[in-house]
Amino acid sequence: MAKYDDLDTRQIFVIGIGSVLVTIVTILAVQYVYYLLVDAHQTQLQADSSYSRQNQVLTDQTESISRYGADPATGNAIMPIEKAMQAVIEEAHSDNHADDNESDAT
């Protein structure tokens, strides 16, 4: 026989489980919204970003390997990279032809 001061454990259990489920769903919804906002922010940041500093560095580097001159610190001659590569190729070809001529002579 039920007394007036007995607790309704079934109702407490149902409300407790319901509260846990509501809390889990709320946490997942907040996490989903957070990641949506982060993704939107990163997309906007990439769209608005400018690469002027990086482009300036690349321009400076391109200029430094595309000119003639002398290095004041070391005194080494500076020539454009394309010309230097061509000179190395020509030197390699002339060395190969000289080796071939020496082999033919012996």
Phi and psi restraints in degrees (value plus and minus 20) as a CYANA .aco file:
   2 ALA   PHI    -100.8   -60.8
   2 ALA   PSI     119.8   159.8
   3 LYS   PHI    -123.6   -83.6
   3 LYS   PSI     143.4   183.4
   4 TYR   PHI     -90.5   -50.5
   4 TYR   PSI     -41.9    -1.9
   5 ASP   PHI    -116.8   -76.8
   5 ASP   PSI     -12.4    27.6
   6 ASP   PHI     -92.9   -52.9
   6 ASP   PSI     123.3   163.3
   7 LEU   PHI    -106.9   -66.9
   7 LEU   PSI     124.2   164.2
   8 ASP   PHI    -107.6   -67.6
   8 ASP   PSI      68.8   108.8
   9 THR   PHI     -86.1   -46.1
   9 THR   PSI     -52.1   -12.1
  10 ARG   PHI     -84.5   -44.5
  10 ARG   PSI     -64.0   -24.0
  11 GLN   PHI     -85.7   -45.7
  11 GLN   PSI     -60.4   -20.4
  12 ILE   PHI     -83.3   -43.3
  12 ILE   PSI     -62.7   -22.7
  13 PHE   PHI     -82.5   -42.5
  13 PHE   PSI     -65.7   -25.7
  14 VAL   PHI     -83.8   -43.8
  14 VAL   PSI     -64.5   -24.5
  15 ILE   PHI     -85.9   -45.9
  15 ILE   PSI     -59.3   -19.3
  16 GLY   PHI     -82.9   -42.9
  16 GLY   PSI     -68.4   -28.4
  17 ILE   PHI     -82.9   -42.9
  17 ILE   PSI     -62.2   -22.2
  18 GLY   PHI     -80.4   -40.4
  18 GLY   PSI     -60.5   -20.5
  19 SER   PHI     -85.1   -45.1
  19 SER   PSI     -61.0   -21.0
  20 VAL   PHI     -83.0   -43.0
  20 VAL   PSI     -64.4   -24.4
  21 LEU   PHI     -83.4   -43.4
  21 LEU   PSI     -63.0   -23.0
  22 VAL   PHI     -82.3   -42.3
  22 VAL   PSI     -60.5   -20.5
  23 THR   PHI     -84.3   -44.3
  23 THR   PSI     -64.0   -24.0
  24 ILE   PHI     -83.3   -43.3
  24 ILE   PSI     -65.0   -25.0
  25 VAL   PHI     -83.1   -43.1
  25 VAL   PSI     -60.1   -20.1
  26 THR   PHI     -83.7   -43.7
  26 THR   PSI     -63.8   -23.8
  27 ILE   PHI     -82.0   -42.0
  27 ILE   PSI     -65.3   -25.3
  28 LEU   PHI     -84.3   -44.3
  28 LEU   PSI     -58.9   -18.9
  29 ALA   PHI     -85.8   -45.8
  29 ALA   PSI     -62.9   -22.9
  30 VAL   PHI     -84.2   -44.2
  30 VAL   PSI     -61.0   -21.0
  31 GLN   PHI     -83.8   -43.8
  31 GLN   PSI     -62.7   -22.7
  32 TYR   PHI     -80.9   -40.9
  32 TYR   PSI     -66.4   -26.4
  33 VAL   PHI     -83.7   -43.7
  33 VAL   PSI     -60.0   -20.0
  34 TYR   PHI     -79.5   -39.5
  34 TYR   PSI     -68.1   -28.1
  35 TYR   PHI     -87.7   -47.7
  35 TYR   PSI     -52.9   -12.9
  36 LEU   PHI     -82.9   -42.9
  36 LEU   PSI     -64.0   -24.0
  37 LEU   PHI     -86.0   -46.0
  37 LEU   PSI     -60.5   -20.5
  38 VAL   PHI     -82.9   -42.9
  38 VAL   PSI     -64.6   -24.6
  39 ASP   PHI     -83.0   -43.0
  39 ASP   PSI     -63.0   -23.0
  40 ALA   PHI     -83.8   -43.8
  40 ALA   PSI     -59.2   -19.2
  41 HIS   PHI     -86.0   -46.0
  41 HIS   PSI     -63.7   -23.7
  42 GLN   PHI     -84.7   -44.7
  42 GLN   PSI     -59.7   -19.7
  43 THR   PHI     -83.4   -43.4
  43 THR   PSI     -64.2   -24.2
  44 GLN   PHI     -85.8   -45.8
  44 GLN   PSI     -60.9   -20.9
  45 LEU   PHI     -82.8   -42.8
  45 LEU   PSI     -62.4   -22.4
  46 GLN   PHI     -86.8   -46.8
  46 GLN   PSI     -57.1   -17.1
  47 ALA   PHI     -87.9   -47.9
  47 ALA   PSI     -53.9   -13.9
  48 ASP   PHI    -109.9   -69.9
  48 ASP   PSI     -31.6     8.4
  49 SER   PHI     -94.2   -54.2
  49 SER   PSI     129.2   169.2
  50 SER   PHI    -142.7  -102.7
  50 SER   PSI     127.2   167.2
  51 TYR   PHI    -128.8   -88.8
  51 TYR   PSI      20.4    60.4
  52 SER   PHI     -84.7   -44.7
  52 SER   PSI     -60.3   -20.3
  53 ARG   PHI     -85.9   -45.9
  53 ARG   PSI     -64.9   -24.9
  54 GLN   PHI     -86.4   -46.4
  54 GLN   PSI     -59.7   -19.7
  55 ASN   PHI     -85.2   -45.2
  55 ASN   PSI     -56.1   -16.1
  56 GLN   PHI     -85.5   -45.5
  56 GLN   PSI     -61.4   -21.4
  57 VAL   PHI     -82.6   -42.6
  57 VAL   PSI     -64.4   -24.4
  58 LEU   PHI     -83.0   -43.0
  58 LEU   PSI     -59.7   -19.7
  59 THR   PHI     -83.5   -43.5
  59 THR   PSI     -63.8   -23.8
  60 ASP   PHI     -81.7   -41.7
  60 ASP   PSI     -62.2   -22.2
  61 GLN   PHI     -85.9   -45.9
  61 GLN   PSI     -61.2   -21.2
  62 THR   PHI     -83.4   -43.4
  62 THR   PSI     -60.9   -20.9
  63 GLU   PHI     -84.9   -44.9
  63 GLU   PSI     -57.4   -17.4
  64 SER   PHI     -90.6   -50.6
  64 SER   PSI     -47.0    -7.0
  65 ILE   PHI    -118.2   -78.2
  65 ILE   PSI     -14.6    25.4
  66 SER   PHI    -139.2   -99.2
  66 SER   PSI       3.2    43.2
  67 ARG   PHI    -156.7  -116.7
  67 ARG   PSI     140.6   180.6
  68 TYR   PHI    -113.3   -73.3
  68 TYR   PSI     135.2   175.2
  69 GLY   PHI     143.2   183.2
  69 GLY   PSI    -183.9  -143.9
  70 ALA   PHI    -156.3  -116.3
  70 ALA   PSI     122.7   162.7
  71 ASP   PHI    -100.6   -60.6
  71 ASP   PSI      96.3   136.3
  72 PRO   PHI     -85.3   -45.3
  72 PRO   PSI     -48.8    -8.8
  73 ALA   PHI     -94.3   -54.3
  73 ALA   PSI     -61.0   -21.0
  74 THR   PHI    -127.8   -87.8
  74 THR   PSI     -41.3    -1.3
  75 GLY   PHI      62.7   102.7
  75 GLY   PSI     -13.1    26.9
  76 ASN   PHI     -94.5   -54.5
  76 ASN   PSI     125.2   165.2
  77 ALA   PHI     -95.6   -55.6
  77 ALA   PSI     123.8   163.8
  78 ILE   PHI    -136.2   -96.2
  78 ILE   PSI     112.6   152.6
  79 MET   PHI    -157.0  -117.0
  79 MET   PSI     138.4   178.4
  80 PRO   PHI     -79.4   -39.4
  80 PRO   PSI     125.0   165.0
  81 ILE   PHI     -81.5   -41.5
  81 ILE   PSI     -57.2   -17.2
  82 GLU   PHI     -82.8   -42.8
  82 GLU   PSI     -62.5   -22.5
  83 LYS   PHI     -87.0   -47.0
  83 LYS   PSI     -57.8   -17.8
  84 ALA   PHI     -85.8   -45.8
  84 ALA   PSI     -62.2   -22.2
  85 MET   PHI     -85.2   -45.2
  85 MET   PSI     -60.4   -20.4
  86 GLN   PHI     -83.6   -43.6
  86 GLN   PSI     -60.9   -20.9
  87 ALA   PHI     -84.4   -44.4
  87 ALA   PSI     -59.5   -19.5
  88 VAL   PHI     -84.9   -44.9
  88 VAL   PSI     -61.8   -21.8
  89 ILE   PHI     -83.3   -43.3
  89 ILE   PSI     -65.3   -25.3
  90 GLU   PHI     -83.4   -43.4
  90 GLU   PSI     -59.7   -19.7
  91 GLU   PHI     -85.8   -45.8
  91 GLU   PSI     -59.8   -19.8
  92 ALA   PHI     -85.4   -45.4
  92 ALA   PSI     -60.2   -20.2
  93 HIS   PHI     -86.5   -46.5
  93 HIS   PSI     -61.8   -21.8
  94 SER   PHI     -87.4   -47.4
  94 SER   PSI     -55.1   -15.1
  95 ASP   PHI     -86.4   -46.4
  95 ASP   PSI     -60.5   -20.5
  96 ASN   PHI     -84.5   -44.5
  96 ASN   PSI     -60.8   -20.8
  97 HIS   PHI     -88.3   -48.3
  97 HIS   PSI     -56.9   -16.9
  98 ALA   PHI     -86.5   -46.5
  98 ALA   PSI     -60.6   -20.6
  99 ASP   PHI     -85.2   -45.2
  99 ASP   PSI     -58.8   -18.8
 100 ASP   PHI     -84.7   -44.7
 100 ASP   PSI     -61.2   -21.2
 101 ASN   PHI     -85.9   -45.9
 101 ASN   PSI     -58.3   -18.3
 102 GLU   PHI     -86.7   -46.7
 102 GLU   PSI     -58.3   -18.3
 103 SER   PHI     -86.0   -46.0
 103 SER   PSI     -58.1   -18.1
 104 ASP   PHI     -89.5   -49.5
 104 ASP   PSI     -52.4   -12.4
 105 ALA   PHI     -92.4   -52.4
 105 ALA   PSI     -49.4    -9.4
